[in-house]
Amino acid sequence: MEFFRIRRDIPFMRHALVFNVVSLITFLTAVFFLFSRGLHLSVEFTGGTLLEVTYAQPADVGLVRDTVAKLGFADVQVQNFGTARDVLIRLPVQKNVSSAQQSNQVMAALKVVDASASMRRTEFVGPQVGDELAADGLKALAFVVVGIMIYLAVRFEWKFAVAAIIANLHDVIIILGFFAFFQWEFSLPVLAAVLAVLGYSVNESVVIFDRIRENFRRYRKMTTVEIINNAITSTISRTIITHGSTQMMVLSMLLFGGATLHYFALALTIGILFGIYSSVFVAAAIAMWLGIQREDLVKGAVVKKEADPNDPNAGATV
Amino acid sequence: MNRYPVWKYAIIVFALVVGVLYALPNFFGESPAVQVSAGKTAVKVDADTLTQVEAALKSAGIQADQVVLDGASIKARFNDTDTQLKAKDAIQKALVPDVSNPSYVVALNLVSRSPTWLTAMHAAPMYLGLDLRGGVHFMLQVDMQAALTKRAESLSGDVRTSLREKNIRHSGISREGQTIEVKFHDAATRAQAQAVFQDQFSDLQTVETADGAEFKLTASIKPDAARRIQEQALKQNITTLHNRINELGVAEPVIQQQGLDRIVVQLPGVQDTAKAKDILGRTATLEVRMVDESAEARSAETGAGMVPFGSERYLERSGQPVIVKKQVILTGENLTDAQPGFDGQTQEPTVNLNLDAKGTRIFRDVTRENVGKRMAILLFEKGKGEVVTAPVIRTEIGGGRVQISGRMTTVEANDTALLLRAGSLAAPMEIIEETTIGPSLGAENIAKGFHSVTWGFVTVAIFMCIYYMLFGVFSSIALAFNLLLLVAILSMLQATLTLPGMAAMALVLGMAIDSNVLINERIREELRNGASPQAAIHTGYDRAWATIFDSNITTLIAGLALLAFGSGPVRGFAVVHCLGIMTSMFSGVFFSRGVVNFWYGRKNRLKTVSIGTIWRPDSGAATKAE
């Protein structure tokens, strides 16, 4: 079986400008929603108490909300979680009431209304922890960005590093934009997914860059644009198949992972889709705008090739 | 060209054997078990306890599947939960005759059903996190400022006593936050006091200031001393928590320091958070009282007479009753430290107590009046008292340093010091994070994670086999090997597996297939360009390797960032993610090449390879390269 029967190199770079404008618009829209709507942060970040309660029969969310509101807690959120029988109750941090009292009070009140209510999970996070988690998340993001840039700058060249990071940060912002637009809950696992996507879609760009470097060595007469087009064309089948395989795994998580893994898998899905787009259309184009050329990559490597025949980066010997 | 030397196959076989062995315990499932561990620091679980447990089971006529001494606990495995409950009662009766004063924790647990030879190799199933097995998680923040203030308070009392002893006149000692201010009338006295500070208070640093007509000496706790005080406070709090949690009868509690001022407590299987929190927050008290040595008390001690009026009967740890007066001389508040040590002259093990200024004064007076009599140190928890030690007073004790010695082993001295210190919390704690997960949710989460991984794996494997034919089969085998290695390493490291960890497992498999897709596409490309099958395999693997390495490193950087900065669920994700990337490089490249070499490498005149359709743009028609 062969899905991709491409006769000649597809001129991806001819439309580079269009693609970059499209990503810029998507990016700006995402930023706009991120600021206008903000992320719907989970209890882990905001602090507060979360209760997951299960009932023997489909739960009446309105009744649950009324019951909890009667206890005098402000800003109570109640929603279904996973199935109709499970209810998720969120309480913000309350003054003068400890977390234990809070969850016990709520459970007691719910049991009075419906004896079949049983506690499945409670979570309490103090306000100081939430701020720290947000700070740690940003630190992790900075670490990933700097780490990947340094690695790519050493292994390839700074222009590639910049291109890869811009392309992939744009993925991250777009994922966040989706979460802001739909007001999906942004929790710690989602943060993990976002950073994993960053690493994953950079690896996508790396595959293309690797091919660009190889082509520079192999096809001495091609122009930079032709080389990029050839690199993308010859890796496109791999790109689609790999992403397809990863997406199958993520889909399986989305289908079987239940409510806990739902948003995690969703973040990955968006990340994977935009990861393909950004590495194919954005990263290479930015590298092109930045003016990558043969001399940047080939000079050092030629010397190395003669010195070490086993070097895995050595050019083709066809 | 596509042949592996023997040593490479040897590595593959070795990895395969080790992988299978260590992943194996995960497939045996778990059996109900009873776990016996020490309920007190002074109690040791050893071979003797093992025989006791075995005897108890035998006398109750219960057939245990297996009884082993595993580290500091004994695990008895049973076939069903009924036997487990019966056995728990039997063991409880034999080991803990006095329920109000348990020396052992007898708890229900689940133990891997894997055979003894696997357990002997330290092959254990993966360690499941709370979200998979249910239980309670607390994160407590220790108020370090309070610990330092408490210390400064007790030091200021000590300073007062020392200055008085040296006859140095001051015009006032006050504590401002964590600093101690001493005022003097003239500079000469201040210099004398300065000498005392240098001599006796190595933990304090002093600054001389002049305030109008007054001469001031401001003492603050040195940074390294402050760090030590904080470390001790944290350690003491952890010890105290240990002692308290033992009463809950939790099979495998986790009590760990996190960062500089935090303690994480995880109690698998515990559902009653209210009770757990109650126990964690409880304060124990220490009391010093005199032993009643009247004739009536003597006879009461042997059980012959009534306990005299104004006295109470308590048990020593050895079980020996002691009649103690009701009047309290000192409480734990006056005890600043307790450390094990050795007597300078007799080389006997001792317990050295440090008292604060008020305690010192009272202690000196009491000991002066009661030389030759016995004094008891009692520990009260949950309103139940126990005599920790009841030494005879040899001489008057001043200076606030008390040495308890006589008939103690080094271990006992250590334990007593620990008990005295652990009696109370060194600094107040606050719960800043709390999670409770019901047991049914845990089981559901395991099922969800398991299904995600299984179905994802099956779909990817089927796709690979259809798309790349035999090479797809090789890739799927490599992917399965990757999963095996990952499970084996997680079991070996006993890293905590959480639901995000299982998600990472699924994700990493999805990413790992990338290596094989890269390789297979590359081989197809070489074939398309007219390379011979053997050469295509060779160059395909070689060329793809650089790309695979680069792309995995970038993914690994992201994984390491998550590991370094993540906490809780993120860390659980990151551990599996990072390990998975590393195993995928081994399995996806080294192992899969081994399989391919094994299959194709021997064939010298290889005409075709089964890697699916190779489509050539020039011919315009697809040729099957089979």
Interface residues (C-beta under 8 A of the other chain):
Chain A: M1 E2 R5 I6 R7 R8 E44 E52 S98 S99 A100 S103 N104 S118 M119 R120 R121 T122 E123 F124 V125 G126 Q128 V129 L133 D136 G137 K139 A140 L141 F143 V144 G147 I148 Y151 L152 R155 S187 L188 P189 L191 A192 L195 A196 L198 G199 Y200 V202 N203 E204 V206 V207 D210 R211 E214 S234 T235 S237 R238 I241 T242 G244 S245 T246 Q247 M248 M249 V250 L251 S252 M253 L255 F256 G257 G258 T260 L261 F264 A265 L268 P312 N313 V318
Chain B: D131 M139 Q141 T273 A274 K277 E430 I431 I432 E433 E434 T435 T436 I437 G438 S440 L441 E444 N445 K448 G449 H451 S452 V453 W455 G456 F457 T459 V460 F463 M464 I466 Y467 L499 P500 A503 A504 A506 L507 L509 G510 M511 I513 D514 V517 L518 E521 R524 E525 N529 D542 R543 W545 A546 T547 F549 D550 S551 N552 I553 T554 T555 L556 I557 A558 G559 L560 A561 L562 A564 F565 G566 S567 G568 P569 V570 F573 A574 H577 G612 T613 I614 W615 P617 A622
